[in-house]
Amino acid sequence: MANTMQTLRDRLKIDIGIMNSTIYDSRLDSILNAAKASVEQWIGEETDIDSDIDSELIIDYARWQWLTRKDPTDMSEGLKYRLNCRAFNKKLEDPS
């Protein structure tokens, strides 16, 4: 099954505890689009939302943005590590 941004939004809603409500859907879509762009900037290439690794990175980045929207905190070391690993793996595949 191909992932769509709606699928990512539904998974994000579960992660942040929003159930049976569509009131935040527009806001979450904006956060997911911003998260996707930020992840792409971090790794230096386009993401593939059909890839489990990329879709989880986008969701985790969006979750961090949602949870810190009122009280900004540093990104977790685990998320930074995964982003750096994804970026580094790209460089190993294409060292140019």
N, C-alpha and C positions, 0 to 999 in steps of 0.2 A: 504494500500500500504506500503510495506516494504521500510524503508529508506536504502539508500546505501551511501557510501562516495561520490559518484557523486551527489546524491540528496543534501547532506549537502554542497558540493562545490557550487552547483547552488544556494542554499539559501544564502550562504555566499557571493557569487558574487553580488546578489541583495542588500544585506545589505551594502556592501562597494562600491556600485555604478559601478560595472564593467558589462557593457551590451554588448552583441553581439561581444564578443571577447573570444578567447581561449588561448591567449598568456600567461596568468598567471596561467593556469590550473595546470601545474606541480608544480609550487611554492605554489599555494593554497592547493593542495593535501598534500604537505609536511607539511604545516602549520596545516592543519586539523589533520593529523596523530600525529604531536607533541602535538597539543591541546588535542586530545583524550588521549594520554599517560599522559599528565600533569593533566588532570581532574581525570583520574583513580588513579594517585598517590595521589592527594589531597583527594579524597573520600575514598581511600583504598579498592577499588574493581573495577572490570571491568564495563564499561559502556555498555548500551544497546542502540544502535543508533535507534532502533525502538521505544524507549521510548521518548515521547515529552520532558520530563524534561531533559534527558541526551543529546538528540540531540541539544536542545537549549543551554545547557551549553557548549557543544563542539563548536557550532557555535559562541557563544558570546566570548568564550575564544580565538578562532581563530581570530575573528574580532579585539579583543584587541591586539593580537600579530601583526596583519597586520597593524593596525593603528599606533602602537607605534614602528614599526620596524626601523624607521630612527631617532626617537626622543623618547627614552624610557621614559615612565611615569608609575607611580604606577597604579595598577589595581583599577578599580572603587570599591567603597564600596558595590555597588549593586551586582556586580559579585562575590565579596568575600563572601557576605552574602548568595547568592544562593548556592555557592560551599559548604560553611559551613553547610547550612541547609541540603543539599543533603548528606553530610558526616554524620551529626548528625542523620538523619533519618535512615541511614544504621545501626548505632550503636543501635538505639532503636529497630530495627527489630531483630538484632543479638547482644545482649549485651555481648557475650563471648569474 
